[in-house]
Amino acid sequence: MLNFKNVNSLALIILIGLIVAYFLIDISFWWFILSGLIWFLLTALGSGLIGWNYHLKALNSNPSISKNQVAITFDDGPNPEFTPQVLELLKKHDVKATFFCIGLNIENYPKLLKKIINEGHTIGNHTYSHNKMFGFFSTKQVIEELEQTNKMVFKKTGLALNLYRPAFGVTNPRIKKAITATKLQAIGWNKRSLDTTNLSKERILKRASKNLKKGDVILLHDTSEKTLWVLEQLLLILQKQKLQAVTVDSLFNIEPYA
């Protein structure tokens, strides 16, 4: 299995072998550089691609599910302009979704958070600040961010969050320690729409809907007009393919709240 522990163990064995070879047969120092570059590349990719489960075990899809169900997830809300429109579309099509919310946005729009919950959707922790440098935070900083959001949600709703969506999908040993300490379950995805990029709405829809199958977890963001169009088309596609959109806790049969 390709993960941080196994790659590091293999890298150590290779390094020892290279040191021995360097002194016995005088191999080129470039072998050390090449090995280091390969290690760095694997670790960088593993840290940025949550589907690899490189640093920690995230739930990215559930292909073994017996029902024709998928999960649509939204990151970065609640957003006062777009989240209400997302909720209306979900209500129109009678489906449920999961919203991974940023603590700062919860603080600013608590009524919107309650509306999400009251309409039968699940919420999860998406850090407090969603800082662009989050992947470089210390374990202590990560724990503080997660606990700050958890405490705020509990104070406003009485719910103790169990689910966590890593900011930008980034994981590392410090984040692993933090979610272990806070007893959160990481939730990833296997369908990344890239709806926050400059891709056209048609290409985003194609990414989100290509080869859809039961057990898929789709990543969207309730933060743009473009996503609203993609969501409506996606819901029609799911209906045509007889796939039901449910919350991630239903998809994985786990508890969303403690």
Stockholm file with secondary structure:
# STOCKHOLM 1.0

chainA/1-258         MLNFKNVNSLALIILIGLIVAYFLIDISFWWFILSGLIWFLLTALGSGLIGWNYHLKALNSNPSISKNQVAITFDDGPNPEFTPQVLELLKKHDVKATFFCIGLNIENYPKLLKKIINEGHTIGNHTYSHNKMFGFFSTKQVIEELEQTNKMVFKKTGLALNLYRPAFGVTNPRIKKAITATKLQAIGWNKRSLDTTNLSKERILKRASKNLKKGDVILLHDTSEKTLWVLEQLLLILQKQKLQAVTVDSLFNIEPYA
#=GR chainA/1-258 SS CCSHHHHHHHHHHHHHHHHHHHHHTCCCTHHHHHHHHHHHHHHHHHHHCGGGCSSSCCBCCCTTCSSSEEEEEEEEECCTTTHHHHHHHHHHTTCCCEEEECHHHHHHCHHHHHHHHHTTCEEEECCSSCCTTGGGCCHHHHHHHHHHHHHHHHHHHSCCBCEECCGGGCCCHHHHHHHHHHTCEEBCCSEECCTTSSCCHHHHHHHHHTTCCTTCEEEEETTCHHHHHHHHHHHHHHHHTTCEEECHHHHHTCCSBC
#=GC SS_cons         CCSHHHHHHHHHHHHHHHHHHHHHTCCCTHHHHHHHHHHHHHHHHHHHCGGGCSSSCCBCCCTTCSSSEEEEEEEEECCTTTHHHHHHHHHHTTCCCEEEECHHHHHHCHHHHHHHHHTTCEEEECCSSCCTTGGGCCHHHHHHHHHHHHHHHHHHHSCCBCEECCGGGCCCHHHHHHHHHHTCEEBCCSEECCTTSSCCHHHHHHHHHTTCCTTCEEEEETTCHHHHHHHHHHHHHHHHTTCEEECHHHHHTCCSBC
//
